[in-house]
Amino acid sequence: MASRADNLASNLSFANFSKATELKKRIWFTIGALIVFRFLSFVPLPGVNPLILNQLYDQARGGILDLFNTFSGGSLERMSLIALGVMPYITASIVVQLAAALHPTLAAMKKEGASGRQKLNQYTRYGTVFLCAIQGWFLAAGLESFAAQNGLAAVVQPGIGFRVGAVISLVGGTMFLLWLGEQITSRGIGNGVSLIIMAGIVAQFPSFVGNFFEGGRTGSISPGLIVGFTLMVVALIVFICFMESAQRRLLIQYPKRATARGMMQADRSHLPLKLNTAGVIPPIFASSLLLLPLTISQFAGNSVGPQTTAGSIIQTLNFYLGHGQPLYMVLYAAGIIFFAFFYTAVVFNPEETAENLKKNGGFIPGIRPGKRTEEYLDYVLTRITVVGAIYLTLVCVIPEYLIAQTGIPLFLGGTSLLIVVNVTVDTISQIQSHLLAHQYGDLIKKAKLKGRMR
């Protein structure tokens, strides 16, 4: 009965979509902001020759560069103003959240509420600028030296002036993306930073499909591999949708209360615990942590030259940590599992939830309120997080390994699919929530009008 009511409400909401003026404004604002993001990805850094840069990237294609390029929406291969994307911000947020969990001062600041979160966000932005400056400097230096080694002058006027200008431009591009993401979150639909990452991934879809089927036409990719890869993608999408909607619903019971007829009735509700509470954060965090040292070492290796001892050591490190290598897969899987537990602990606090239930008179049948409820919630959450971490690891690591073995381009890896499906489902849920709120708002207005007429 409840599911029929939910379906009816959902259908009515979509039928009233044309009347939801506020929702349409939010959707158009989000689309406009993402268009601005795509335009920026085609604006090159000052002092860079785009034609030579294209040839240079084709020679260096593969591995970590393709991964970074996928998350930045192709901005890296064009060396645009937003070549670093939002990955420095994600890395900085990891560091700040880890510090908040370990440092007493930051932990106390986190408990201060909105003001504490604002201070932590400010520290995250400072960290983003610092990481952007470091990555931008190595990116500019590596571009100069790598171009010189290959006999291609991608930089018009190499030197300190170009490096400083590149760092300023890259820092400004990343900070503008953060501002754009915040505007989408507050004035649009969905999480702004997640939508920017998803838009960058989806932007690679046309070229990937063209190259994929072109490989089948020329014979470089067998028809069986095309069919198998397509079926794997469809199965992954269905599996991700199923696992993301999976919940452990804990029964919550409240004391008996007197109804309008004088009868005593006990209220019941459910506390839903998602199987994957952390969402897409663990794979994004894990990949960003691997991207930072690998990007620096790869461009640093080009700067010092492969013939030197330092250059050969860096090249060896890059090989073993390269995309699809066993060491990379192990570190990636360990990072996903760690951040699945870490971010779940950040998002869901069993102590606070148990305290709120106790204040409202609610309890889990068979479990005493207070400390026992907290321990039970922690026990259940740990068990389902184990399953969620295994699910995330399988979805992200196995497709990446198959792609590395078959040589198919990176676009539709498990991480990319997970991000796209998760962000899409979350955005659609927010649209449905706005539609339902608009529908109930209309019902309240009609009820008030009828009351006045009486």
N, C-alpha and C positions, 0 to 999 in steps of 0.2 A: 504493500500500500504506500509506504514511504517512498519507494523508488519510483512508483507511478506519479506521485505528486512532484518529485524532483524533476522527472522528465517533462511533465506538463509545464512546470515553472520555467524550465530551460527553453522549451519550444515557444512559450509566450514571450520570453525575453528576447529571443532572436526575431520574433515577429514584430516586436516593437523597436527594432534596431534603428529604423529610420527616424524615430522620435527622440532618440537619445542624443541630443545635440552636444552635450558635454563630452560624451564618449567619442563621438566622431571627431571633435576638435583634438582630443588626446591622440587618437589614432593618426590623424593627419600631421600633428606635430611630431610624432615618433617617426613617421615616414620621411618627413622633411629633414629631421636631424640625421637620419641614416643616409639620406642622399648627400648631405653636406660631408659626412664621413667618407663616402665613396669619392666625392670630388677631390677631397684632400689627399686621397691615396694616389692621385695622379699628378700632384704638384711636386716636382723634384726639388732636392736640396740645391741651394745656390752654389754655383761653381762645379756642377756635375754634368757630364755629357750623357744624356739619356741613351743615345744610340750605342755608344761604346759600352755603357753600363749593361745594356741588354746582352751583348756578346760576352761580357765578363761573367755575368751571372750564369749564362748557359754553360760556361766552362767549369764553374764552381758548383753547379747544381747537385743536389743530393744531400742526404743526412740532415744535420741540424738546421741548415739554411732553409730547406724545404719546410721543416716543421715551424720555424719562426715565421717564414713567409706565409704559411697557411693561416696562422693566428692573426697576422697583421693584414689579411685581405689582399695579399700581393703587393703591399707597400714596400717590402724589403727589396724585391727584385727591381722595382722602379726607383729605389732609394728616395722615397718621398719624405715630406715633412713629418709624417706619422709612421716612419719605418719601424720604430720601436713598439708601436701600438700601445696597449694598456698593460703589457706584461710587467714593466717595472713597477707599476702601481700594485699589481697583484703580489709581486715578490715583497714589496715594502709592507703590504698589509699582513703577509705571513709573519714577517719579522716582528711587527708590532703586536700581533696577536699572541705569538709565542712569548714575547717579553711580558705582555700583560698577564699571561698565565703563570710566569715564573717569578717576576719581580714584584715585591709587596707594594711598592709605591704605585706602579701602574695598575696592579690588581685593585687597589683601593680606589684609584681614579675611575676604573671601569664600573665600579659599584655606585658611583655618584649620580648615575642617570644620564640625562641628555647632555649636561655640561661636561661630564667625564668622557662620554663618547665623542663629543666635539673636539676635546683636546687630543684624544687618541687619533682621530681623523686628521688633525693638523700635523701630528707627528708622522702619520703615514704619508702625507703630501710632502713633507720635508725629505723623508726617505726616498720618495719617488723621484724628486729632483736630483738627489745625490746619485741614485742608481742610473738615471737617464744620462747624467753628465759622464759617469764612468763608461757606460755602454756606448754613448755617442762618441767619446774620444777614441775608444778602441775601434769603433766602426769606421771612423774617418781615417785613422792611421792605417788600419788594415786595408781599406779601399785604395789608399795611395800606394802602399807597398805591393799589394797583390796585383794592381794594375801595371806597375812598373815591371814586375817579374814576368808578366804575360805580354809585355810590349804593347799594352793598350793604355792610352792616356784618358782614363775615365774622369780624372780631376783636371779641370782647366788650368788652375794655378795652385799646385800643391804647396803646403807650408803651414805655418802656425795660424795664418789668417783663415785658411779654409777650415782647419780643425776647430778653431774657436767658433766660427760661424756655423759649422755643422752642429756642434754641441748646443749652441743657443737655439738653433732651429728645431732640433730634435726634442729638446726639453720643452720648448713652447708647443710643439705639436702634440706631445703626450699630455701635457697639462690641459690643452684645449680639449682633447678627447675626454679627459676626466670631467671637465666642466660640462661638456656635451652630454656625457652619461648621467650626470646629476640632474640636468635639465629634463632628460627623458624620464628619469625616475619620478621627479616631482610634477612635471607637467604633461607627461605622456603615459604610455602603457608599458608595464614590465620593468625589469631591472635594467638600467641604462648600460652599465658596463657589460653585462651578459649579452645584451642585444647587439652591442658593438662587436663583441667577439664572434657572435653567431653570424652577423652580417658579413664579417670578413671571411668566414669559412664558406658561407653560401655563395659569396661572390666568385669563388673559385669553381663553382659547380659547372657552368657552361663550358669552360675550357677543359675541365676534367672529362666531361661526357664526350666532348669532341675528340680528345686524344685517346680516350678509352676505345671508342668504336672505330676510330681511325686505325688503331693498332689491330683491331679485329679484321678490318678490311685489308690491311697490308700483310697480315699473317704473323705479326710480331706477338700478338696475343691470340691464343687458341680460342675457338668458339666455346669449347667446354669450360674454359676458365672464365669467359665472360658470363656464361649462364650461372656457373657456380658462385662467382663473386656477386652477381645480382641477387641470387637467392639468399646468400649470406647477409647482404645488406637489409633485405626485406625481413628476414628472420630476426636480425639484430634490432630493427626498429620495433617490431612486435614485442620482442622480449624486453626491451627497455621500457616501453609503455606499460607492460604488465608489472614489471618490478617496481617502477616508480609509483604505481598506484597501490602497491601492496602495503597493508597496515596491520599492526597488532592492536586491536581495540580492547582496552581494559575497561571493565564494567565499573562505573562509579555510582554509588548509592548515597542518597541523602535522607536525612530523618523524615519521618512521617509528618505531614503538614495538613492542617484542616482545609478542606475545600469549601466552595460556596454553599454546598448542601450540608455541611457539617460533618462530612465523612473524612476519615484519616487516610491519606494516601502517600506512599513513599515515591519520591522522584528518582528516576534513574537516567543516567547518561553514559557516554563512553568517552574515554580519553584515547584518541588515535595516536599511535606511535608509528611513524613511517619506517619502513624497512631501510630506506636510504635517506636518513635525516639530513645528511650533509649535502645531498644533491650533486651538482657538477663541480663543487669546490675541490674535492681531493685530487682528481686528475689534473685540474687547472693548476693547483698549487704545486703538485709533484712535477709537472712538465715545466713550470716556470722556474722552479729551483734548479732543474737540470739545464734549462736554457741559459741561465745567467753565467755559470762558469764555462760552459761549452762555447758560448758566443765569444766571451773574452779570450779564452784560450785559442779558439780558431783564428781570430783576427790577430791575436798576439803572435801566434806562430807564423802568420804571413808577414808580420812586421819584422821579426828578428831573422826570418829567412830559414828555409828548411835545411840548409847545409850546416848550420851551426848546431852545437850540442843541445842548447836550449830548444831550438826549433825542432830537432828530431824527437826530443822527449815530449814536447807538446803535441807533435803529430801522432806519436804513439798513443798518447792519452786520448786524443780525439778519435783515434781509430777504435779503441776498446770501448769508449763511451759513445760511439756513433750510433745513429738510429738503427734499430734492429739487431744490434750486437747483444750477446747474452748479459754482459755487465750492465748495459743500459736498461735492459728489460728487468733485471733483478732490482736495480735501484729505483726504477719507475714503479714497479709493483710494491716495493717496500714503502715508497713515498705515498702511494695511494692508500695503503692500509693504515699508515700512521695518521694521515690527515683525515681519513674517515672517522677514526676514533677521536682525534683531537677536535675537529670541527663539530662533531656531534656533542661533545662535552661543552663546547662554547655555546651552541644553539640551545640545548636542552639542559636545564639545571634540575636534577631530581629533588634536591633540598628545597628549592624555591617552590616547585610544583607541589610537593608534599605539604609544605607550610600553607600554601593557598587553599588546598583541599581541606586542611584542618580548620582554617578560619571560616570557610563556608559550610562547615558541617559535613562535608563529603568524605567518603571512605571507600576503600576497595574491600569487597566482601571477603572475610577471612584474614584480613591484614589490619593490624592496629594502626591508627592514625599516628602521624609524627615520624619518629626515627625508623620504625619498621616499614612504613610506607615508602620512605626515601630509599631504604635498602632494597626493597622489592622493585621499585621503579628502576634503580640502577642495575639490578640483576637482569631484568627483562630487556632494558635498553642495550646492555652489553651483549646479550645473546643475539638480538636482532641486528646489531651493528656488525657482528662477526659475519652474518650472512650477507649484509649489505656491502661490506668491504670485499668479500669474495666475489660478489656479483660485479662490483666496479672493476676489480682487478681482471676478471675474465673478459669483460666487455672491452676494456681498454688495451690489454696486453696481447691477447690471442690474435685479434685482427691486425695489430701492428706487426706481429711476428710473421703472419701470413703475407702481408704486404711486402715486408722486407725480403721474404724468400722468393716471392713471385715477381718482384720488381714493378708492381703496379703503383702508380703515383699515390701520394700520401693522402689525398683529399678525404677519402671516405674511411679513414681509420676509426677505431673504436672511440677514441677520445672526441674526434670531430662529430661523430654520430651522436654520442651521448650529450654533448653540448647542444647541438641543434635540436634534438628531440626534447630535452629537458626544458630549454628556454622556450620552445614553441608551446609545449604543454602548459608551462607556467603563465605565458602571455595569454593563451586562450582562457585559462582559468580566471585571470584578472578581468578579461573582457566580459566573461559570464557574470562575474561578481558585480561589475558596473551595471550590466543590463538588469540584473535582479534588483539592485539598489534603485535603479531608475523606475522599474516596474512597481516596487513597493512604495516609492515616493509618490507615484501617480495614484495608487490606491489610497494612501493617507490623505492626499489632497481631495479626492472624491468623497471620502468619508467626512472630512471637515466641511465640505460644501453641503452635503446632505444634512449634517447637523445644524448648520446655519439656517437652512431652508425650514427645518422643523421649528 
